[in-house]
Amino acid sequence: MASDIDNAPKAEDAAPTPELRFLKLLVTALAGTMIAGLITIIVLLVIRFPSVAAVRPTLPEGLTLPGGLKAEAVTFGRGWIAVVTDSGEILVLDAGTGALRQRVAIGAP
């Protein structure tokens, strides 16, 4: 009886089935594809990011806010610049000259 158990094929000795080999191949191909895609995305971000960061709107030379106000946010439009100040105002300035076009008070809610 013990001889029958010893002569039985073991799981380690058995060759993998064709389906298992195919599954291993698919998993390996998927892992390779994911690694290649991740490297491609990283390379594209590195190549594109400096060119995007270099395009910035320029402020006019000598732009100063009236009355010693401090800017909290700046928005650029076509031909104008809006500056939100710490005093609760929006100053609309000319983009070319920096001259004050409009002053808008922001009311408390």
BAGUTI-170351 format. One record per residue (C-alpha): residue number from 1; residue in three letters; chain; x, y, z. Coordinates in pm, whole numbers. Each point is the difference from the previous one (the first is absolute). Last residue first. Layout:
N
<rec NUM "ALA" "A" <X Y Z>>
...
This chain:
109
<rec 109 "PRO" "A" <-2161 8830 292>>
<rec 108 "ALA" "A" <264 275 30>>
<rec 107 "GLY" "A" <2 239 -293>>
<rec 106 "ILE" "A" <276 0 -257>>
<rec 105 "ALA" "A" <89 350 -115>>
<rec 104 "VAL" "A" <80 39 -371>>
<rec 103 "ARG" "A" <266 240 -131>>
<rec 102 "GLN" "A" <23 55 -374>>
<rec 101 "ARG" "A" <254 90 -265>>
<rec 100 "LEU" "A" <314 53 209>>
<rec 99 "ALA" "A" <304 47 -223>>
<rec 98 "GLY" "A" <240 -296 -33>>
<rec 97 "THR" "A" <105 114 -347>>
<rec 96 "GLY" "A" <-52 -301 -222>>
<rec 95 "ALA" "A" <-225 -221 210>>
<rec 94 "ASP" "A" <-228 286 110>>
<rec 93 "LEU" "A" <-98 -55 363>>
<rec 92 "VAL" "A" <-321 -122 160>>
<rec 91 "LEU" "A" <30 27 378>>
<rec 90 "ILE" "A" <-222 -228 203>>
<rec 89 "GLU" "A" <-51 111 356>>
<rec 88 "GLY" "A" <-20 -175 335>>
<rec 87 "SER" "A" <292 171 177>>
<rec 86 "ASP" "A" <236 -292 -65>>
<rec 85 "THR" "A" <-17 68 -372>>
<rec 84 "VAL" "A" <-144 -197 -290>>
<rec 83 "VAL" "A" <186 105 -315>>
<rec 82 "ALA" "A" <-165 -11 -341>>
<rec 81 "ILE" "A" <226 45 -305>>
<rec 80 "TRP" "A" <-126 136 -331>>
<rec 79 "GLY" "A" <62 -15 -376>>
<rec 78 "ARG" "A" <-134 -348 -51>>
<rec 77 "GLY" "A" <-30 -136 354>>
<rec 76 "PHE" "A" <249 -86 274>>
<rec 75 "THR" "A" <-113 -74 354>>
<rec 74 "VAL" "A" <203 78 312>>
<rec 73 "ALA" "A" <-65 -103 358>>
<rec 72 "GLU" "A" <92 127 349>>
<rec 71 "ALA" "A" <168 325 -104>>
<rec 70 "LYS" "A" <111 243 271>>
<rec 69 "LEU" "A" <-117 361 13>>
<rec 68 "GLY" "A" <258 274 56>>
<rec 67 "GLY" "A" <-242 276 -99>>
<rec 66 "PRO" "A" <-7 -82 -369>>
<rec 65 "LEU" "A" <144 -329 -128>>
<rec 64 "THR" "A" <326 17 -184>>
<rec 63 "LEU" "A" <85 -127 -346>>
<rec 62 "GLY" "A" <351 122 -82>>
<rec 61 "GLU" "A" <36 -207 -315>>
<rec 60 "PRO" "A" <-326 -148 -122>>
<rec 59 "LEU" "A" <-72 -351 122>>
<rec 58 "THR" "A" <80 -292 -224>>
<rec 57 "PRO" "A" <-222 -298 -61>>
<rec 56 "ARG" "A" <179 -329 34>>
<rec 55 "VAL" "A" <104 -254 -260>>
<rec 54 "ALA" "A" <314 -164 144>>
<rec 53 "ALA" "A" <-202 -241 215>>
<rec 52 "VAL" "A" <-156 -161 -308>>
<rec 51 "SER" "A" <339 -50 -169>>
<rec 50 "PRO" "A" <150 -143 319>>
<rec 49 "PHE" "A" <-291 -247 41>>
<rec 48 "ARG" "A" <-4 -153 -348>>
<rec 47 "ILE" "A" <318 -210 2>>
<rec 46 "VAL" "A" <-27 -111 363>>
<rec 45 "LEU" "A" <-370 -79 -37>>
<rec 44 "LEU" "A" <63 -192 -323>>
<rec 43 "VAL" "A" <279 -204 160>>
<rec 42 "ILE" "A" <-218 -87 301>>
<rec 41 "ILE" "A" <-288 -108 -224>>
<rec 40 "THR" "A" <229 -215 -215>>
<rec 39 "ILE" "A" <159 -165 305>>
<rec 38 "LEU" "A" <-346 -84 133>>
<rec 37 "GLY" "A" <-105 -143 -335>>
<rec 36 "ALA" "A" <314 -216 -27>>
<rec 35 "ILE" "A" <-53 -134 353>>
<rec 34 "MET" "A" <-366 -75 -71>>
<rec 33 "THR" "A" <86 -178 -325>>
<rec 32 "GLY" "A" <266 -210 169>>
<rec 31 "ALA" "A" <-240 -99 279>>
<rec 30 "LEU" "A" <-266 -90 -256>>
<rec 29 "ALA" "A" <245 -210 -202>>
<rec 28 "THR" "A" <113 -188 313>>
<rec 27 "VAL" "A" <-360 -65 104>>
<rec 26 "LEU" "A" <-87 -122 -351>>
<rec 25 "LEU" "A" <303 -232 -14>>
<rec 24 "LYS" "A" <-83 -146 341>>
<rec 23 "LEU" "A" <-357 -61 -117>>
<rec 22 "PHE" "A" <125 -174 -315>>
<rec 21 "ARG" "A" <227 -225 207>>
<rec 20 "LEU" "A" <-293 -82 228>>
<rec 19 "GLU" "A" <-225 -79 -295>>
<rec 18 "PRO" "A" <267 -224 -154>>
<rec 17 "THR" "A" <14 -206 322>>
<rec 16 "PRO" "A" <308 22 213>>
<rec 15 "ALA" "A" <218 -312 -1>>
<rec 14 "ALA" "A" <-49 -225 302>>
<rec 13 "ASP" "A" <304 -62 221>>
<rec 12 "GLU" "A" <-89 261 264>>
<rec 11 "ALA" "A" <-357 -135 33>>
<rec 10 "LYS" "A" <127 -350 69>>
<rec 9 "PRO" "A" <-72 -302 -216>>
<rec 8 "ALA" "A" <-109 -307 202>>
<rec 7 "ASN" "A" <276 -256 66>>
<rec 6 "ASP" "A" <28 79 372>>
<rec 5 "ILE" "A" <-375 -34 51>>
<rec 4 "ASP" "A" <-12 -336 -176>>
<rec 3 "SER" "A" <299 -129 201>>
<rec 2 "ALA" "A" <-174 75 326>>
<rec 1 "MET" "A" <-274 -243 -89>>
